[in-house]
Amino acid sequence: MIKVRKRKPDPEVIASRAIDWDYFRAPHPEDVTPMPFQYAGAEYAIQRDHCLIGDPPGLGKSCQSLLVDNVIKPKRTLILCPASLRLNWQREVYMWSDREQLSTYPVLKSADGVSNKATHVILSYALLASRPIFDAIMDLNWDHVILDECQALKDPKGNTRTKGITGFMEHGDYIPGLINNTGRFSLLSGTPMPNQPVEAYNAIRLCDWDTIDEMSLEGFRNYYYAKGSGMVRGMVERTDKFGNAVMRSELHHSNDVRNQPRRMPELQERLRKHIMVRRSKKKVLPQLPPVRWHPFPLEMSAEIRKALKHPGFKEAEHLHDMDPEAFDGGIPIDGQISTARRELGEAKAPQVAKYIEELLEEGIAKIVVSAWHTDVLDYLRERLKKHGLVFMTGKTSSNKKQMAVDAFQGDDRISIILGQKTVLGLGWTLTESQDVVDAEPDWVPGVNDQLLDRINRIGQTGAYTIGHLAIAPGTLDERIINNAIKKSQVLHDALDKEH
């Protein structure tokens, strides 16, 4: 019998999971103390030119990136983040930076320009796309650029957010991006691949392309995805009104689509060995309460039945039956499907509001509530305002968003914080609550998880954390959430599962 010798774990991979520092503790102000795993995260990062700090939300990635900042002692640091988090980042800098001559400059609008004197300039991804701001940024050299919520770069083919970082072509000329005048990048994301492994491609290339042997995007897809069936856009032969055969670009079903993730253990090992430090909440914060999702089925009211008869749901059902991945971002959702989702959300809203009021009557003091559509938010806001409510959407100013979070965290008279999921689910600490009510569960698993991570993070002292999902039983709502759970398992295999 031949004995197979078990391969020894790679020490770099082990370091990517470290929950305590080994030989070096990064400096920090005397009035704050990082947790041991945060020291370990900074220790891992400084041994690389660039790093992805991929800890799940709530484990203090901003702290770790600023510990790196303290080690390298940059003259000038740029922090790119979602617009809603600029003022929160200003607080983080003043908390964790040990710079003696510390000064921050949050750019809140294009007219603010860019300071060439501040030690830390804080800018939104959206404003980086403003040409005057971009030009002002490129006139300066940056020793350290922190990319918060770097899943903003997830589009593997690039978008307006990525071109300011990687550079772009304009009138036949290459316009350099931040990659050309930055000493070090620190990428932060608790969900570096929100829905699919390929969404991490840009982050990998930015940190260290050698991690994946300098694979092209096509090469990455071919290697890390097997072929399956699904919807693709391509040229198909059709007949015009005159009976002539013509070629048209259309969405069509194909059995030759690279959409079945594979080799996830290998991808995770490459990431951990070269660029990514990521620990699980369970290991670094065993005192945090367990997380669970609680789908609460709604009654099939006349309004819900009517909404489900919208033709958009028949179209969505057809697409989902042919390809369960159809709504991962590669296929545009047309007006019919969008309208159907909105009408279902509106039909569900009265029962969701009643459910929230029942939770409050049971003695729950603080609840985080999210929805997608404006009409749903407006209904919930009007119905629930008597219970003490603060509110935010994408149109709410950064100052007012921060005020809403502070009131929810610190004022006993405020029982509910209500907001759009994409706004409420990014970066905030809402640990006064143990309950999240999701009125319109998302079709992308990472978005739902990010929302629950607002409460399951450092500072949570409750006995549980629950995400309440409003589900119309037996409908596409329920089926897609089940599919999202399966996709969450694929992402777990690519990022966290110990093999």
Secondary structure, DSSP 8 states (H G I E B T S, - for coil): ----------HHHHHTT-SS-SS------TT----HHHHHHHHHHHTSSSEEE---TTS-HHHHHHHHHHHH--S-EEEEE-GGGHHHHHHHHHHH---TT--EEE--SGGG---SS-SEEEEEHHHHTSHHHHHHHHTS-EEEEEETTGGGG--TT--HHHHHHH-EEETTEEE--GGGSEEEEEEE-S-SSSS-GGGGHHHHHHHHGGGGTT--HHHHHHHHEEEEEEEEEEEEEEE-TTS-EEEEEEEEEEEEEEEEE--HHHHHHHHHHHTEE---HHHH-TTS--EEEEEEE----HHHHHHHTSHHHHHHHHHHHH-TTTTSSSS---HHHHHHHHHHHHHHHHHHHHHHHHHHHTT---EEEEESSHHHHHHHHHHHGGG-EEEE-TTS-HHHHHHHHHHHHH-TT--EEEEEHHHHTSS---TT-SEEEESS--SSHHHHHHHHHTTSSTT--SS-EEEEEEE-TTSHHHHHHHHHHHHHHHHHHHHT---
